[in-house]
Amino acid sequence: MTAPQKTITPAVSIAIKPVETAKDRKAFVRAAAPAYADDPLYVPPLELDIGARINPKANPGLKDAPHQLWIAYKNGAPAGRISAIINPHHLSLYKDETAHFGFLEAIDDPEVFAALFSTAESWARERGMKKIAGPYSFSVNEEIGLLIDGFDTPPYVMMPHGRPYYQTRVEALGYAKARDVYALSWVNRRDFIPERRQKFVDKTLDNPKVEIRNLNMKNFADDIRLVVDIYNDAWSDNWGFIPFTEEQAKHMAAELRPIIEKHNVVLCYYDGEPAAFALVLPNINEAIGDMNGKLLPFNWAKLLWKLKFKGLKTARMPLMGIRKKFQRKPVGTAFAYKMIQMTNNANMDRGLTGSELSWILETNKSMLSMLVDMGAKIYKTYRLYEKPL
């Protein structure tokens, strides 16, 4: 009688490789793909865009900010990625000895998650940090949060996607909720401001001290600089805020120039002082879903045609700000309604049917109440985590 043979299970090898070269950065960008192999709602971001964001020579936000990227390999195949950064602007404001992780993507394997986070945590600890938080890719002014609700729709431009198991894997490693932020969906219509509110808006803004205009394309860089100046004041008391630097403002202007149209930026003045702004982005994800992250050799022409000729049906409002001195005054509230109304109507004239308003802190009850009052609905929740080191 032949003795039964033993089943030998091959050893699983998890390796974490630091990103050091341009070739490594390209591999880091593509290391997100394995997690989404069976997810038809995932929209691969443009590789050129992500590649520029993680390149210290191209992204001024990485200047003087120690950071590191890593790729996880399982049995030799890419299985995930993570970044860690120590943001000097955050530390100077909060003095909390906190590093941030980001660009998190991984297959559903607890060992891969554990290896990625252990590496990022050790890196932060070795540099004197007492806490790590995220995801921030790379900062609060970029992509943030781990999607924990709303996996049934694709992400809008510059918003993360994620898989349902991410939350389980991250929390199993000792990470606790710091804050949630929301994305709200909105079916565009022209009569969204309740009649009583519309009368308030019209009466408040019927004032010779009020001036409202759209972006001046001839002075594009100056107007974007003005947007950043208002933003840095308006958001300065918000949880997690860090300001844009002058260099980042210039970089942002250069990045936005190809896709921004004048009707999608509104600037409000009161008694000659820049008081508020709103900025809307066309939802590029609507146009690039079938491009697998690549513009070359011919997808750039397809994208240009979709943006300039076919037109998109969706857009995202990522930023709106009202200078602090006006935030609790009737004119500040009226500015908010008016800016949304102006961008909404201008985009509907161009065929827009749906929008996302994101992201909004869970604690920003006044803004959430205003948007829900106009017909918006919370449809995605993103969570920021933290963990002591």
C-alpha positions as CSV (number, residue, x, y, z in Angstrom):
1,M,0.0,0.0,0.0
2,T,1.4,3.4,-1.1
3,A,1.7,6.0,1.7
4,P,-0.4,9.2,1.0
5,Q,1.8,12.0,-0.2
6,K,2.0,15.2,1.8
7,T,0.6,18.4,0.2
8,I,3.3,21.0,0.1
9,T,2.1,24.6,0.1
10,P,4.5,27.0,-1.6
11,A,5.9,29.7,0.7
12,V,4.4,33.1,0.0
13,S,7.0,35.8,-0.4
14,I,6.1,39.5,0.3
15,A,8.7,42.0,-0.6
16,I,8.6,45.8,-0.2
17,K,10.7,47.8,-2.6
18,P,11.5,51.5,-2.2
19,V,10.9,53.7,-5.3
20,E,14.2,55.3,-6.3
21,T,14.3,55.8,-10.1
22,A,12.0,57.1,-12.9
23,K,11.4,53.5,-13.9
24,D,10.4,52.8,-10.3
25,R,8.0,55.7,-10.3
26,K,6.3,54.3,-13.4
27,A,6.0,50.9,-11.7
28,F,4.5,52.7,-8.7
29,V,1.8,54.3,-10.8
30,R,0.9,51.0,-12.3
31,A,1.0,49.1,-9.0
32,A,-2.6,50.3,-8.4
33,A,-4.0,48.1,-11.2
34,P,-4.0,44.6,-9.5
35,A,-6.4,45.8,-6.8
36,Y,-9.0,46.7,-9.5
37,A,-8.6,43.8,-11.9
38,D,-12.3,42.8,-11.3
39,D,-13.8,46.3,-10.7
40,P,-15.5,47.8,-13.8
41,L,-16.1,51.1,-12.0
42,Y,-12.5,51.9,-11.5
43,V,-11.2,54.7,-13.7
44,P,-7.4,54.5,-14.0
45,P,-6.0,58.1,-13.6
46,L,-3.8,59.4,-16.3
47,E,-0.3,58.0,-15.8
48,L,1.3,61.3,-16.8
49,D,-0.6,63.1,-14.1
50,I,0.2,60.7,-11.3
51,G,3.8,60.5,-12.5
52,A,4.2,64.2,-12.3
53,R,2.6,64.4,-8.8
54,I,5.1,61.8,-7.4
55,N,8.1,63.4,-9.1
56,P,10.0,65.8,-6.8
57,K,11.2,67.8,-9.8
58,A,7.7,68.4,-11.0
59,N,5.7,68.8,-7.8
60,P,6.6,71.8,-5.7
61,G,4.6,70.4,-2.8
62,L,7.4,67.9,-2.3
63,K,10.0,70.6,-1.9
64,D,11.7,70.3,1.5
65,A,9.2,67.5,2.5
66,P,10.9,64.1,3.3
67,H,8.9,61.4,1.6
68,Q,9.2,57.9,0.3
69,L,7.2,55.6,-2.0
70,W,7.1,51.8,-1.8
71,I,5.8,49.0,-4.0
72,A,4.7,45.6,-2.6
73,Y,5.5,42.5,-4.5
74,K,3.9,39.1,-3.8
75,N,5.8,36.2,-5.3
76,G,7.4,38.6,-7.6
77,A,4.2,40.3,-8.9
78,P,3.1,43.8,-8.0
79,A,0.5,43.6,-5.3
80,G,0.2,47.2,-3.8
81,R,1.8,50.5,-3.0
82,I,2.0,53.2,-0.3
83,S,3.7,56.5,0.3
84,A,4.8,58.3,3.4
85,I,5.6,62.0,3.8
86,I,6.6,64.5,6.5
87,N,5.0,67.8,5.6
88,P,6.9,70.7,7.0
89,H,3.9,73.1,6.6
90,H,1.7,70.7,8.6
91,L,4.3,70.4,11.3
92,S,4.8,74.1,11.6
93,L,1.0,74.7,12.0
94,Y,0.1,71.8,14.3
95,K,3.4,70.7,16.0
96,D,1.9,67.2,16.4
97,E,4.9,65.1,15.1
98,T,2.6,63.5,12.5
99,A,3.6,61.8,9.2
100,H,1.1,61.0,6.5
101,F,0.6,57.9,4.4
102,G,-1.1,57.9,1.0
103,F,-1.5,56.5,-2.5
104,L,-2.7,53.3,-0.8
105,E,-3.7,50.5,-3.1
106,A,-3.4,46.8,-2.6
107,I,-4.8,43.4,-3.4
108,D,-7.0,41.7,-0.7
109,D,-4.2,40.2,1.3
110,P,-3.6,41.0,5.0
111,E,0.1,40.3,4.7
112,V,0.5,42.8,1.9
113,F,-1.3,45.5,3.9
114,A,0.7,44.7,7.0
115,A,4.0,44.8,5.1
116,L,3.2,48.1,3.4
117,F,2.0,49.8,6.7
118,S,4.9,48.4,8.8
119,T,7.3,49.8,6.3
120,A,5.7,53.3,6.2
121,E,5.4,53.4,10.0
122,S,9.0,52.4,10.6
123,W,10.1,55.1,8.1
124,A,8.1,57.7,10.0
125,R,9.2,56.5,13.4
126,E,12.9,56.6,12.4
127,R,12.4,60.3,11.6
128,G,11.0,61.2,15.0
129,M,7.3,61.1,14.2
130,K,4.9,60.1,17.0
131,K,1.8,59.5,14.8
132,I,0.8,58.6,11.3
133,A,-2.4,59.7,9.5
134,G,-4.0,59.3,6.1
135,P,-4.6,58.6,3.4
136,Y,-3.3,61.9,2.1
137,S,-1.9,61.7,-1.5
138,F,0.2,63.8,-0.7
139,S,-1.6,66.5,1.3
140,V,-5.0,67.7,2.4
141,N,-5.1,69.8,-0.7
142,E,-4.9,66.8,-3.0
143,E,-6.6,63.4,-2.9
144,I,-7.6,62.4,0.7
145,G,-9.6,59.7,2.5
146,L,-10.3,56.0,2.2
147,L,-13.6,55.3,0.5
148,I,-15.8,53.4,3.0
149,D,-19.3,53.9,1.4
150,G,-20.3,54.5,-2.2
151,F,-18.5,51.8,-4.2
152,D,-21.4,51.5,-6.7
153,T,-20.4,54.5,-8.8
154,P,-17.1,55.5,-10.5
155,P,-14.9,58.2,-8.9
156,Y,-15.0,61.8,-10.1
157,V,-11.8,63.6,-11.2
158,M,-9.2,63.9,-8.5
159,M,-11.2,61.7,-6.0
160,P,-10.0,58.3,-4.9
161,H,-11.9,55.0,-5.5
162,G,-10.9,52.0,-3.4
163,R,-12.2,48.6,-2.5
164,P,-14.6,47.6,0.4
165,Y,-11.9,45.4,2.0
166,Y,-9.5,48.4,2.4
167,Q,-11.4,49.5,5.5
168,T,-11.2,46.1,7.2
169,R,-7.5,45.7,6.4
170,V,-6.5,49.2,7.6
171,E,-8.6,49.0,10.8
172,A,-7.1,45.6,11.6
173,L,-3.7,47.2,11.8
174,G,-4.8,49.6,14.6
175,Y,-5.9,52.6,12.6
176,A,-8.8,54.6,14.1
177,K,-11.1,57.2,12.6
178,A,-9.9,60.8,12.7
179,R,-12.6,62.4,10.4
180,D,-15.0,61.5,7.7
181,V,-15.5,63.7,4.6
182,Y,-18.4,63.5,2.2
183,A,-19.0,63.7,-1.6
184,L,-22.5,64.8,-2.6
185,S,-24.2,64.0,-5.9
186,W,-26.5,66.5,-7.6
187,V,-28.8,66.2,-10.6
188,N,-28.5,69.7,-12.1
189,R,-31.6,71.8,-12.4
190,R,-32.2,75.5,-12.6
191,D,-34.7,76.0,-9.8
192,F,-32.7,74.5,-7.0
193,I,-32.7,77.5,-4.7
194,P,-35.9,77.6,-2.7
195,E,-38.0,80.6,-3.4
196,R,-37.5,82.2,0.0
197,R,-33.7,81.8,-0.3
198,Q,-33.7,83.2,-3.8
199,K,-35.4,86.4,-2.6
200,F,-32.8,86.6,0.1
201,V,-29.9,86.2,-2.4
202,D,-31.3,88.7,-4.8
203,K,-32.0,91.3,-2.1
204,T,-28.6,90.9,-0.4
205,L,-26.5,91.1,-3.6
206,D,-28.5,94.1,-5.0
207,N,-25.8,96.3,-3.5
208,P,-23.4,98.7,-5.3
209,K,-20.6,97.3,-3.1
210,V,-21.0,93.8,-4.6
211,E,-19.2,92.7,-7.8
212,I,-19.3,89.2,-9.2
213,R,-17.4,88.1,-12.2
214,N,-16.0,85.1,-14.0
215,L,-12.4,84.1,-14.6
216,N,-10.4,86.5,-16.8
217,M,-8.5,84.2,-19.2
218,K,-6.1,87.0,-20.1
219,N,-5.1,87.3,-16.5
220,F,-5.4,83.6,-15.7
221,A,-2.4,83.2,-13.4
222,D,-3.3,86.3,-11.4
223,D,-6.9,85.2,-11.0
224,I,-5.8,81.7,-9.8
225,R,-3.4,83.4,-7.4
226,L,-6.4,85.4,-6.1
227,V,-8.3,82.1,-5.7
228,V,-5.5,80.7,-3.7
229,D,-5.3,83.8,-1.5
230,I,-9.0,83.6,-0.6
231,Y,-8.7,79.8,-0.1
232,N,-5.8,80.2,2.3
233,D,-7.9,82.6,4.4
234,A,-11.3,80.9,4.1
235,W,-10.1,77.4,5.0
236,S,-7.6,78.4,7.6
237,D,-9.7,77.2,10.5
238,N,-10.7,73.9,8.9
239,W,-9.6,70.7,10.4
240,G,-6.3,69.6,8.8
241,F,-5.8,72.7,6.7
242,I,-2.4,73.6,5.3
243,P,-2.0,76.6,3.0
244,F,-0.9,76.7,-0.6
245,T,2.5,78.3,-1.1
246,E,3.1,80.8,-3.8
247,E,5.1,78.2,-5.8
248,Q,2.2,75.7,-5.5
249,A,-0.2,78.4,-6.7
250,K,1.8,78.9,-9.8
251,H,2.0,75.2,-10.3
252,M,-1.8,74.8,-9.9
253,A,-2.4,77.6,-12.4
254,A,-0.2,75.7,-15.0
255,E,-2.0,72.4,-14.3
256,L,-5.5,73.9,-14.6
257,R,-4.9,76.0,-17.6
258,P,-5.7,73.3,-20.2
259,I,-9.1,72.3,-18.7
260,I,-10.5,75.3,-17.0
261,E,-13.0,77.5,-18.8
262,K,-14.0,81.0,-17.7
263,H,-17.5,80.1,-16.6
264,N,-16.2,77.6,-14.2
265,V,-14.5,80.1,-11.9
266,V,-16.4,82.8,-10.1
267,L,-14.9,85.6,-8.1
268,C,-16.9,87.8,-5.7
269,Y,-15.9,91.2,-4.3
270,Y,-17.3,93.3,-1.5
271,D,-16.4,97.0,-1.4
272,G,-13.5,96.3,-3.8
273,E,-12.1,93.4,-1.6
274,P,-11.9,89.9,-3.0
275,A,-14.3,88.0,-0.8
276,A,-15.2,84.6,-2.2
277,F,-14.6,82.2,-5.1
278,A,-15.9,78.9,-6.5
279,L,-14.0,76.6,-8.9
280,V,-15.5,73.8,-11.0
281,L,-13.6,71.1,-12.9
282,P,-15.0,69.2,-15.8
283,N,-15.1,65.5,-14.8
284,I,-12.2,64.3,-16.8
285,N,-12.9,60.7,-15.5
286,E,-15.9,60.7,-17.7
287,A,-13.6,61.0,-20.7
288,I,-10.7,58.8,-19.8
289,G,-12.5,55.7,-18.5
290,D,-11.5,53.7,-21.6
291,M,-7.9,54.9,-21.9
292,N,-6.3,52.7,-19.2
293,G,-4.4,55.7,-17.9
294,K,-2.5,56.4,-21.1
295,L,-2.7,59.5,-23.4
296,L,-0.1,58.3,-25.9
297,P,-0.1,57.7,-28.8
298,F,-3.6,58.7,-29.8
299,N,-5.7,59.1,-26.6
300,W,-4.7,62.8,-26.3
301,A,-6.7,63.5,-29.5
302,K,-9.7,61.6,-28.2
303,L,-9.6,63.5,-24.9
304,L,-9.3,66.8,-26.7
305,W,-12.3,65.9,-28.8
306,K,-14.4,64.9,-25.8
307,L,-13.5,68.1,-23.9
308,K,-13.8,70.7,-26.6
309,F,-16.2,69.3,-29.1
310,K,-18.4,66.5,-27.7
311,G,-18.6,68.0,-24.3
312,L,-18.9,66.3,-20.9
313,K,-22.1,65.6,-19.0
314,T,-20.6,65.8,-15.5
315,A,-18.5,68.2,-13.4
316,R,-17.1,68.5,-9.9
317,M,-16.9,71.5,-7.6
318,P,-13.8,70.8,-5.5
319,L,-13.3,74.2,-4.1
320,M,-15.4,77.1,-2.8
321,G,-14.2,79.6,-0.2
322,I,-15.6,82.7,1.5
323,R,-13.1,84.9,3.3
324,K,-13.5,84.5,7.1
325,K,-14.7,88.1,7.7
326,F,-17.7,87.4,5.5
327,Q,-18.5,83.8,6.5
328,R,-21.1,84.7,9.2
329,K,-22.6,87.6,7.3
330,P,-25.6,87.5,5.0
331,V,-23.5,88.6,2.0
332,G,-21.2,85.5,2.5
333,T,-24.2,83.1,2.4
334,A,-25.6,84.9,-0.6
335,F,-22.3,84.7,-2.4
336,A,-22.3,80.9,-1.8
337,Y,-25.7,80.4,-3.4
338,K,-25.0,82.8,-6.2
339,M,-21.7,81.1,-7.2
340,I,-23.3,77.7,-7.3
341,Q,-26.2,79.1,-9.3
342,M,-23.9,80.8,-11.8
343,T,-21.7,77.7,-12.5
344,N,-24.7,75.4,-12.5
345,N,-26.6,77.5,-15.1
346,A,-23.6,78.1,-17.3
347,N,-22.8,74.4,-17.4
348,M,-26.4,73.4,-18.0
349,D,-26.3,75.7,-21.0
350,R,-23.4,73.5,-22.3
351,G,-25.2,70.2,-21.7
352,L,-24.3,69.3,-18.1
353,T,-26.6,66.9,-16.3
354,G,-24.9,65.8,-13.1
355,S,-22.3,67.1,-10.6
356,E,-20.4,66.2,-7.5
357,L,-19.7,68.5,-4.7
358,S,-16.7,67.3,-2.8
359,W,-15.3,67.0,-0.4
360,I,-17.2,68.4,2.7
361,L,-16.1,67.7,6.2
362,E,-18.6,65.8,8.3
363,T,-18.4,68.7,10.9
364,N,-19.3,71.4,8.3
365,K,-23.0,71.2,9.2
366,S,-23.9,74.6,7.7
367,M,-22.6,73.7,4.2
368,L,-24.0,70.2,4.3
369,S,-27.4,71.7,5.3
370,M,-27.3,74.2,2.5
371,L,-26.4,71.7,-0.1
372,V,-29.0,69.2,1.0
373,D,-31.5,72.0,1.0
374,M,-30.7,72.5,-2.7
375,G,-31.3,68.9,-3.5
376,A,-27.8,67.4,-3.2
377,K,-27.4,63.9,-1.5
378,I,-24.5,62.4,0.4
379,Y,-23.5,59.4,-1.7
380,K,-19.9,58.7,-0.8
381,T,-18.0,58.7,2.5
382,Y,-14.2,58.9,2.8
383,R,-12.5,58.3,6.1
384,L,-9.2,59.7,7.4
385,Y,-7.4,57.5,9.9
386,E,-4.6,58.0,12.5
387,K,-2.5,55.7,14.6
388,P,0.1,56.5,17.3
389,L,3.6,55.3,16.6
